């Protein structure tokens, strides 16, 4: 059974501090561990970028949308000139009056970079 996130804003804050690098595969992004030196996790997106998996221990035990996935999404959005904010519920996201994207049970609002 999948482990779902409860503190989306805490993970979002943590994701902002993580280093992210592109790989040769456009569907895979490398994200540096926030707690282990010289450890990188691979975040792999499906073909249409609506689902992601991570190689971190939490995700390997069934966790969804870890901080590494959030960091990867933020990185890819930035490349396209967008910023994203993450929300646990669709109701919370709707309150932002922005475009909403559902990513495996987590909602993100998207806006252009100012």
C-alpha positions as CSV (number, residue, x, y, z in Angstrom):
1,X,0.0,0.0,0.0
2,X,1.3,3.5,-0.9
3,X,2.4,5.8,1.8
4,X,0.9,9.2,1.2
5,X,2.3,12.6,2.3
6,X,0.6,14.6,5.0
7,X,2.9,17.6,5.3
8,X,3.0,18.9,1.8
9,X,4.2,22.4,2.7
10,X,7.1,21.0,4.8
11,X,8.2,18.8,1.9
12,X,7.8,21.7,-0.5
13,X,10.1,23.8,1.7
14,X,12.7,20.9,1.8
15,X,12.5,20.5,-2.0
16,X,13.6,24.1,-2.5
17,X,17.0,23.3,-0.9
18,X,17.7,20.2,-3.0
19,X,20.2,20.4,-5.9
20,X,18.8,19.1,-9.2
21,X,20.5,18.1,-12.5
22,X,19.3,17.0,-15.9
23,X,20.3,13.7,-17.3
24,X,20.6,12.4,-20.8
25,X,17.1,11.0,-20.6
26,X,14.4,13.8,-20.7
27,X,12.2,11.7,-18.4
28,X,14.8,11.3,-15.7
29,X,16.1,14.0,-13.3
30,X,18.9,13.6,-10.7
31,X,18.2,15.1,-7.3
32,X,20.8,15.3,-4.5
33,X,20.0,13.8,-1.1
34,X,19.3,16.5,1.5
35,X,20.8,14.3,4.3
36,X,23.6,12.2,2.7
37,X,26.7,13.7,1.1
38,X,27.3,12.6,-2.5
39,X,24.1,10.6,-2.8
40,X,21.8,11.3,-5.8
41,X,18.3,9.9,-6.4
42,X,16.8,9.4,-9.8
43,X,13.3,10.7,-10.4
44,X,11.7,9.1,-13.4
45,X,8.6,10.5,-15.0
46,X,6.1,8.7,-17.2
47,X,5.7,9.7,-20.9
48,X,3.3,12.6,-20.2
49,X,4.9,13.7,-16.9
50,X,1.8,13.0,-14.8
51,X,3.4,10.3,-12.6
52,X,6.8,10.1,-11.1
53,X,8.9,7.5,-9.2
54,X,12.0,8.1,-7.1
55,X,14.9,5.8,-6.0
56,X,15.0,7.3,-2.5
57,X,14.4,4.9,0.4
58,X,11.0,6.5,1.4
59,X,9.7,6.1,-2.1
60,X,11.0,2.5,-2.4
61,X,8.9,1.6,0.6
62,X,5.7,2.9,-1.1
63,X,6.0,6.6,-0.5
64,X,4.5,8.9,-3.1
65,X,5.6,12.4,-4.0
66,X,8.7,12.8,-1.9
67,X,10.7,16.0,-1.7
68,X,12.9,14.7,-4.6
69,X,9.9,14.4,-6.9
70,X,8.8,17.9,-5.9
71,X,12.3,19.3,-6.6
72,X,12.3,17.6,-10.0
73,X,8.9,19.0,-10.8
74,X,10.0,22.5,-9.7
75,X,13.1,22.2,-11.9
76,X,11.2,21.1,-15.0
77,X,8.6,23.8,-14.5
78,X,11.4,26.4,-14.2
79,X,12.9,25.3,-17.5
80,X,9.5,26.1,-19.1
81,X,9.2,29.5,-17.4
82,X,6.8,28.4,-14.7
83,X,6.6,28.2,-10.9
84,X,4.7,25.6,-9.0
85,X,3.3,25.3,-5.5
86,X,2.1,22.1,-4.0
87,X,-1.2,21.4,-2.2
88,X,-2.5,18.4,-0.4
89,X,-6.1,18.8,-1.6
90,X,-7.8,20.0,-4.7
91,X,-9.8,22.4,-2.6
92,X,-6.7,24.1,-1.3
93,X,-5.3,24.3,-4.9
94,X,-8.5,25.8,-6.3
95,X,-8.3,28.6,-3.7
96,X,-5.2,29.9,-5.5
97,X,-7.1,30.7,-8.7
98,X,-4.4,29.2,-10.8
99,X,-4.1,26.3,-13.3
100,X,-4.1,23.0,-11.3
101,X,-2.2,19.8,-12.1
102,X,-2.9,16.5,-10.3
103,X,0.2,14.5,-9.7
104,X,-0.5,11.1,-8.1
105,X,-2.7,12.4,-5.3
106,X,-0.9,15.7,-4.8
107,X,-2.0,18.9,-6.5
108,X,0.2,21.7,-7.9
109,X,-0.7,25.1,-9.0
110,X,1.2,26.6,-12.0
111,X,2.0,30.2,-12.7
112,X,4.4,32.0,-15.0
113,X,7.7,33.2,-13.5
114,X,7.4,36.9,-12.9
